[in-house]
Amino acid sequence: MKFPKIIQGGMGAGVSDWRLARAVATAGQLGVVSGTALDLILTRRLQEGDPQGHVRRALAAFPEPGIVGRILDRWFVEDGKDEAVPYAGKPLVGEAPGARLEELLVVANFVEVWLAKEGHPGMVGINYLHKIQTPTLPSLFGAMLAGVNVVLVGAGIPLEIPSILDGLAAGEPVEMALQVTGATREHKLRFDPARMFPDGAPELKRPAFFPIVSSVALATVLVRKAGGGVDGLVIEDPTAGGHNAPPRGALKLDDHGEPVYGTRDAVDPAAIAALGLPFWLAGSNGSPEKLREAPGVGAAGVQVGTVFAFCEESGLREDLKQAAIQAVISGDVTVFRDPVASPTGFPFQVLALPETLSKEEVYQCRERQCDLGYLREAYEREDGTVGWRCPAEDPATFVEAGGTLEQTEGRKCLCNSLMANLGLGQWREGKVEPPLLTCGKDLSGVRRILAPGRTSYTAREVLEFLLGEPVPDLA
Ligand SMILES: Cc1cc2nc3c(=O)[nH]c(=O)nc-3n(C[C@H](O)[C@H](O)[C@H](O)COP(=O)(O)O)c2cc1C
C-alpha cells in the first residue's frame, strides 16, 4: 500500500459522505467516509426520493438483489416525501439486530463506500466510533464488500477489530464484546456473513486498519496486543473537531468551562515513531507548514478534518456551511470544547452558531427524547438482560432506567442534531430538529483558503493549498 500524505478525516455523521471522500481519493490522497449512522442516512435519502439516483445506482451493484428489493420496497419514496412529513422510524440497533436491520446496515455501508470508490483507482477509507458498538460488525462487512481500503476507528480501544477484519475477509462468523454497564456476565455482538449469502459468503480483501488514538500508552497496547493487525496510527490531539479523548486524571475545567489538558496528555511523536508503524498527526494540522513539518517528527503526514468540513463537497447543509464560513470570515467565531454535550461523556467541540443547539434558548426549546439511539449506553437489568439508556433523553426515562439526574445535565441529542446538519432532520409537529455543528479549534486553514471575495472552496483546493502543488485527477 502506498501511504498518502493527507488523510481527509472521517466526519460523522454524513459530513464526510461519499462525495467528499471521492473528491479526495480522485486527487490521490485518502478520502474517508464516515461510517456513523449510515443505515439511517440511507433510509432518509431514499425517503427524499434519491433525486439524482446515486443511491439506487450503488444499490444495483449490491451482489444480493433480493435484499436490495426489500430495502427499496420499504424505504424508497418516488419523488420524495413532502417536506414537513416526518421520516418513517427505523428500528434502533441493539444487541442482536434482526435480519432486516442487519441487511440494512450491510447495504448502507456498501453504498457509501461503493459511491466513494466509483470510477477511479484512488483509496477510500471508512471511519467508525468505537463507542458506537452495535452496528459495527455488519457495517464493516458492508464496507469490505465494496472494497474499502482502510478502516479507521476512534473513540475507544478497538483491540478486537484486527481479528474481526481477518474473519470477515475469510467469510467467517465474527463476534465482539459488548460493553455493558453493571455486567455480571459477558455480552457479545455476533455477525455471520453466511446469513446474507446462503450460498457462501464471498472472500474479501482485508482492509488496512488505522486506530485513532490520543496517547502513547494506548497506541502501544494496540500495536502489541493486536500483533500485526494494526497497519498505521492516527494520533489525534484535543484541538481536533468532533469528540476528543478526555484528559487524563480527574476532570478540571478552566474559566470558560472547558476541560483542561496538561503535559500528561501530550503525545511524544518519537515514542509513536518507535512503534515502527506509519502515523498521521490530527488536530490543528490543516496547514502546508504542518504537512511539511510532519516527516521531521517521523510522521507519514497529517489527518485533516475542519478545513474539509466546510468545502463544497461536504455533506453539511448549505446554509449551515455558509453560516460557518461567514463566522470565520468575520472573525467572530467560537468553538467550545463542551465537557457534557455528548451522551458518550467524551468532550465534544461545538461551533457556536445561531439557531443551533449551541444556543441555550434553542436547547431549552427542544423536547428531549431518544428515537435514534446510536449513542445509548447498554446496561444490565436485574434479570440479566440488556437495557438501553441515553443521558440526552427525557431525564425521567433515564432515571427510571437506572441513570442519575446529574448525568443528564447539559446533554445534547447528537443523533438528531447531526441528521439536521445534513438536511435530514426529523420533523415533529411542523418543526424540524435543530442542528449542532462541530469543528476543530483551528479555523485558520478555512480563513487562509478563502481568497478575498470568495465564500466557498472545493476539496481539491484544500489539497492544493496543503500540498502547495496541483493535484492529479484519477477519475
Ligand atoms: C465536523 C467534524 C466531524 C468529525 N467527526 C468525527 C467522527 O465521527 N469520528 C472521528 O474519528 N473523528 C471525527 N472528526 C475528527 C476528524 O476526523 C479529524 O481527526 C480532525 O478533524 C482533525 O483535526 P482538525 O479538525 O483540526 O483538522 C470530526 C471532525 C469534524 C470537523
PDBQT file of the ligand as one rigid body, heavy atoms in Angstrom, charges set to zero:
ROOT
HETATM    1  C1  LIG A 501     -17.359  18.017  11.530  1.00  0.00    +0.000 C 
HETATM    2  C2  LIG A 501     -16.392  17.019  12.099  1.00  0.00    +0.000 A 
HETATM    3  C3  LIG A 501     -16.869  15.760  12.444  1.00  0.00    +0.000 A 
HETATM    4  C4  LIG A 501     -15.975  14.775  12.923  1.00  0.00    +0.000 A 
HETATM    5  N1  LIG A 501     -16.443  13.523  13.192  1.00  0.00    +0.000 NA
HETATM    6  C5  LIG A 501     -15.564  12.529  13.521  1.00  0.00    +0.000 A 
HETATM    7  C6  LIG A 501     -16.017  11.189  13.672  1.00  0.00    +0.000 A 
HETATM    8  O1  LIG A 501     -17.203  10.886  13.503  1.00  0.00    +0.000 OA
HETATM    9  N2  LIG A 501     -15.098  10.246  14.003  1.00  0.00    +0.000 N 
HETATM   10  C7  LIG A 501     -13.770  10.538  14.176  1.00  0.00    +0.000 A 
HETATM   11  O2  LIG A 501     -12.966   9.639  14.473  1.00  0.00    +0.000 OA
HETATM   12  N3  LIG A 501     -13.324  11.815  14.032  1.00  0.00    +0.000 NA
HETATM   13  C8  LIG A 501     -14.184  12.801  13.698  1.00  0.00    +0.000 A 
HETATM   14  N4  LIG A 501     -13.713  14.066  13.491  1.00  0.00    +0.000 N 
HETATM   15  C9  LIG A 501     -12.262  14.328  13.585  1.00  0.00    +0.000 C 
HETATM   16  C10 LIG A 501     -11.575  14.285  12.196  1.00  0.00    +0.000 C 
HETATM   17  O3  LIG A 501     -11.628  13.003  11.633  1.00  0.00    +0.000 OA
HETATM   18  C11 LIG A 501     -10.112  14.737  12.278  1.00  0.00    +0.000 C 
HETATM   19  O4  LIG A 501      -9.329  13.851  13.025  1.00  0.00    +0.000 OA
HETATM   20  C12 LIG A 501      -9.958  16.108  12.889  1.00  0.00    +0.000 C 
HETATM   21  O5  LIG A 501     -10.925  16.967  12.354  1.00  0.00    +0.000 OA
HETATM   22  C13 LIG A 501      -8.565  16.665  12.638  1.00  0.00    +0.000 C 
HETATM   23  O6  LIG A 501      -8.379  17.894  13.284  1.00  0.00    +0.000 OA
HETATM   24  P1  LIG A 501      -8.831  19.314  12.660  1.00  0.00    +0.000 P 
HETATM   25  O7  LIG A 501     -10.303  19.376  12.899  1.00  0.00    +0.000 OA
HETATM   26  O8  LIG A 501      -8.094  20.316  13.446  1.00  0.00    +0.000 OA
HETATM   27  O9  LIG A 501      -8.491  19.296  11.204  1.00  0.00    +0.000 OA
HETATM   28  C14 LIG A 501     -14.605  15.082  13.072  1.00  0.00    +0.000 A 
HETATM   29  C15 LIG A 501     -14.160  16.377  12.745  1.00  0.00    +0.000 A 
HETATM   30  C16 LIG A 501     -15.026  17.333  12.265  1.00  0.00    +0.000 A 
HETATM   31  C17 LIG A 501     -14.507  18.689  11.910  1.00  0.00    +0.000 C 
ENDROOT
TORSDOF 0
